[in-house]
Amino acid sequence: MAQSSLDVLLKGSSGRNTRGLLRIIILLTIAAAAVASRLFSVIRFESIIHEFDPWFNFRATKYLVQNGFYSFWDWFDDRTWHPLGRVTGGTLYPGLMVTSGVIYHILSFLTIPVDIRNVCVLLAPGFSGLTALAMYLLTREMSHSPSAGLLAAAFMGITPGYISRSVAGSYDNEAIAIFLLVFTFFLWIKAVKNGSIMWGALTALFYGYMVSAWGGYVFITNLIPLHVFVLLCMGRYSSRLYISYTTWYALGTLGSMQIPFVGFLPIRNSDHMSALGVFGLIQLVAFAEFVRAYLPGKQFQKLLTSMVFLTFGLGLTGLILLSVTGVIAPWSGRFYSLWDTGYAKIHIPIIASVSEHQPTAWPAFFFDLNFLIWLFPAGVFMCFQNLKDEHVFVIIYAVLSSYFAGVMVRLMLTLTPIVCVAAALALSTILDSFLVMYKPTPESQAKANADKTAKSFSSTKNPVVGIYSYLSKGIVTGSLTIYLLMFVAHCTWVTSNAYSSPSVVLASRLPDGSQHIIDDYREAYYWLRQNTEDNAKIMSWWDYGYQIGGMADRPTLVDNNTWNNTHIATVGKAMSSREEVSYPILRQHDVDYVLVVFGGLLGYSGDDLNKFLWMVRIAEGIWPDEVKERDFFTARGEYRVDDEATPTMKNSLMYKMSYYNYNSLFPAGQAVDRVRGVRLPAESPKLDTLEEAFTSENWIIRIFKVKDLDNFGRDHSNAVAFDKGLKRKRATKKKGPRVLRTE
Amino acid sequence: MRFFTATVLGLLTSGVAAATNLTTPSRLALPADFKPPQVFKNTNLVRNTNLEKGYVRETVNVVVENVDKQPQTDYYIPFPTDVFERVGGFEVRDKKAAEKGRFKVDVTEAAPSSDNQYFIVHLPEPLAPKSQITLGISYSVLNSLSPRPATIQQSDKQYLAYTFSAYVPSAYQTLTQKTKVKFPSTNVPDYTTTSDLKTGTDPERKGATYTYGPYDTAKVAPGTKYPITVRYEFTNPVTTVNLLERDLEVSHWGGNLATEDRYWLRNNGSELSSQFSRVDWTFSNYQRAPTSAVREITYPLKPGSVDPYFIDDIGNISTSRYRPGNGKTAANLELKPRYPIFGGWNYSFKVGWNNDLAAFLRETTTPDSWVLKVPLIQGFKASEGVQYERVVVRVVLPEGAHNVRFQTVEGSSSNGLPGDNQIHASLSSYKTFMDTLGRTTLTLEVDSLTDEARDAELIVTYDYTFMDALRKPLTIFGGLISVFVAIWAIGNIDVSIKKR
């Protein structure tokens, strides 16, 4: 009875329906798992925006929601990059903010009271659920087996390589961009397969959305033309290809140019030239195909040769001319650093100083992808086996993104989708062969031999018959199950331990095992927000610019946008110079407070003294005569902060601010810096032009107020000496540069 | 307990806005040359000034005699215009029969001729000629203590100065009067000594209480001033709440009373003369030395309060602890601000929690009529006192509630609130959680309160029928049905361009 009722469910048209329903349920479960596994940080900490860049996105979203779309579009932000300001509306990718704004407005239309912060926090997990669905669609285009799609969706849902950028609170462009990337590729494959204008237009639409959301759209801009180019080289030109590519390129380019930040880049920037070139090429190929249908072979040959030379010559001259005259922008620095990993370190320290721009370490691949990384080559190999147009795409994507992921840590993100596709292809093939009760009989083998058809690849010449032994089936299936379980365990562990920390809030354990939260950042930012003038300018290293803007709501000098290297170098110079040099800089930039991060008391290693060399390097890039990296190293080439630190180091503003008054926490002469593990000089550095305004509970954030000019017109060191009752020094043996008084 | 007749329109059923008493408290305009009629005489007056907290609390007991030939009802109490707005919780009772409740009090506009504004006390029964009544007048004056010196070092003692007149301001002739000033400690470095007002030392000191008087002031014209300044140690924060917004949300479906308090807080004590030093703070905190900074806030909650939260503009404040209490004992929410709040520093935060509605709401004998009894401001508890410059309480009633009335509960002693006619009440509609009409919201606004009003309770009655309760499920049902129908209809449209 049970057998027959199952048959009713599993066979025929109702069987198809049952499987469809099952598939939907599985997909929804995968999406739910994808969302759930990203909520560690919300459950463990709170619903809070993470890290640095998300704070800007959050602030921009709030601005959008409060002031409407048009004023967001025209937003000139005078609270950052003081005194320059930033044309924020024209220098950001608005896709993320607009998406959450739309969601927020829909919810408020339904009168569901949701804080915009919660929309922002949960946007990334929500979209990762959608990514899993898009992954299913993409993979289903690659394989006949529906299980491949489901596996790929599951992998995509929980693989740490993607979770790293999409946990709750990680409100960054990547949060929606990966979904758009995968979905655009799915639509592209659909378009190529069907040669349909509709799918091509949809591809362009989502490509436009992607452009509005993330700078990584250049990856699509280059990958799709490359796919077409390879297909053309393989002699696979077809009207399907022509239709889909031209539709995509024309509509997509127009769409992308609607974003102010992108503007005319698609026709002026070298990064976009391949798409334009392939667009021209495919017109020529189409024309050639057309002509070939009407001309005899010999004449066609001649025509083709001359045309190829002519086009190539013209194109090359044109390109060189345009590049020389500067109509086409040269390659950007980030692009160069993709090819030469040492480039940034020498030429653009500001790019090199960001940890996510470092080359990837090998264990990171295993850490982020676990067993997918070794299934990945197998999957790519299987794409070679039945090399359709879409499989060519997988191969190109795999090769390119493997290289890029090796160059920059953050590009692991673009590798992850294709690894999931390839691994799912490989795994589903194995499971389809081994996870069947069906046992081949000799007849079926004979039949299979008879079915043998002429295929191009030798590996497919012997068709698969099936597995005879239950033992081998059991072993293979069992071991795969173990791998899958280990994968899930690994993903959960990595997500929970490595990627779910908001980094605004630090967690530690008390001796009794309970969690203790170190909340110094917000303590200091909130102090700034409540107890300083609304217009007080805060100077800090650029890492904290977005957080100060978002949490303290005060104008900053530099922030994570890093669009103006000179301005950042100015801050670097102020931090790394003597007080006499720094004070005029601070006055000239209207700085009211200086904020430094100091981890010495707690052993928090991400503090400003550890980043200090980057400040020095960036400043040196602009003022090589005034700031020299060498001066911060001892004669033996060591970077020290203790008694043996160089005078330049000890006199630098950063050093003084970090250790100011620090030794009074300790018995005399026993002050210890727990990050650098050294004993500090017995005497606290003296600050003349700044005074300590606030220090957070664990000393992580220290805020100093810039003193106003002295009422009696003395310079500050004299004023301080007078207040302490010291005898005035004779001005005869004056050393060092004269103090520049401003105002 | 006195029922305040604040009849309110049936806001939603009738749709006619005709609230009689839910309006701005009106102030009586005075003629330009107004002088209170000299129909009373204060035969004896004793003023108790309490300076133990961060605000001034005064109780004046005065024996009033009618010197007119007619029975009189209106007794005028003057305050200078600049002080008048800061007088909070003004209340007058018959001292001999305090349990009879407070007298009705009206307020006046500033008269152009004088710099006084008046509270007009309406005696419930006219006072016959020659007869006497003893009035107990109590009120607090906010923001009248000034820190001297205005800036101190972080670990210094803080001193406050208070200036008042030795002659109690009164509209009538006063025969004898005296003022007792109660200080928080015996450390009173400066105080005015009078020489010519009475024989013997003035003030008389007894522990932390200083007594000015008694003076024989039969010859002194009403309104004469004799300024006295005292300066005393008060090494405690002068906690001032610039604004407290309190939301009480009643949910019949959820059986829940959700409370959220939003505070904008400031310490009005001495500011720091140099900048904040973490080292000093760490050490003094370790020794639990007295300080003029707000170190911690204790927030007692009703028993059974659950899901408390403590957040500010940038997220959760992790330094809070909740002691749920067991059964009958009150729960305690211990909050530590992100940073100590020194003089001149601000801090704003939100706290919220949930309660089981059954403990606060019951249905009256009339069907579909409900009575809600909730704490009006609750607030946090501090031995040094808290002053509230402005309090806005919103009671969000369920969607469809109508015929809303409110009253405050009064006992035999002062509840720290002004009379109900001095509370600005209004009704509005608030849309949330898929409301169609919006929830009836009663907003009460009171200025100048102190933490004496912590225990004050508010009673709200309203009508809410079963059909009102069904409105939302039916709306959602209808909405979903229309979505499904729309999808079905759109799915049936053939948009293909192929011929079939």
Boltz contact constraints between the chains, C-beta under 6 A:
constraints:
  - contact:
      token1: [A, 46]
      token2: [B, 315]
      max_distance: 6.0
  - contact:
      token1: [A, 46]
      token2: [B, 316]
      max_distance: 6.0
  - contact:
      token1: [A, 48]
      token2: [B, 315]
      max_distance: 6.0
  - contact:
      token1: [A, 111]
      token2: [B, 431]
      max_distance: 6.0
  - contact:
      token1: [A, 111]
      token2: [B, 432]
      max_distance: 6.0
  - contact:
      token1: [A, 111]
      token2: [B, 434]
      max_distance: 6.0
  - contact:
      token1: [A, 111]
      token2: [B, 435]
      max_distance: 6.0
  - contact:
      token1: [A, 113]
      token2: [B, 432]
      max_distance: 6.0
  - contact:
      token1: [A, 517]
      token2: [B, 318]
      max_distance: 6.0
  - contact:
      token1: [A, 519]
      token2: [B, 318]
      max_distance: 6.0
  - contact:
      token1: [A, 522]
      token2: [B, 314]
      max_distance: 6.0
  - contact:
      token1: [A, 523]
      token2: [B, 338]
      max_distance: 6.0
  - contact:
      token1: [A, 523]
      token2: [B, 339]
      max_distance: 6.0
  - contact:
      token1: [A, 526]
      token2: [B, 314]
      max_distance: 6.0
  - contact:
      token1: [A, 526]
      token2: [B, 338]
      max_distance: 6.0
  - contact:
      token1: [A, 527]
      token2: [B, 339]
      max_distance: 6.0
  - contact:
      token1: [A, 530]
      token2: [B, 346]
      max_distance: 6.0
  - contact:
      token1: [A, 530]
      token2: [B, 347]
      max_distance: 6.0
  - contact:
      token1: [A, 531]
      token2: [B, 345]
      max_distance: 6.0
  - contact:
      token1: [A, 551]
      token2: [B, 314]
      max_distance: 6.0
  - contact:
      token1: [A, 664]
      token2: [B, 279]
      max_distance: 6.0
  - contact:
      token1: [A, 665]
      token2: [B, 279]
      max_distance: 6.0
  - contact:
      token1: [A, 691]
      token2: [B, 275]
      max_distance: 6.0
  - contact:
      token1: [A, 692]
      token2: [B, 275]
      max_distance: 6.0
  - contact:
      token1: [A, 693]
      token2: [B, 275]
      max_distance: 6.0
  - contact:
      token1: [A, 694]
      token2: [B, 276]
      max_distance: 6.0
  - contact:
      token1: [A, 695]
      token2: [B, 278]
      max_distance: 6.0
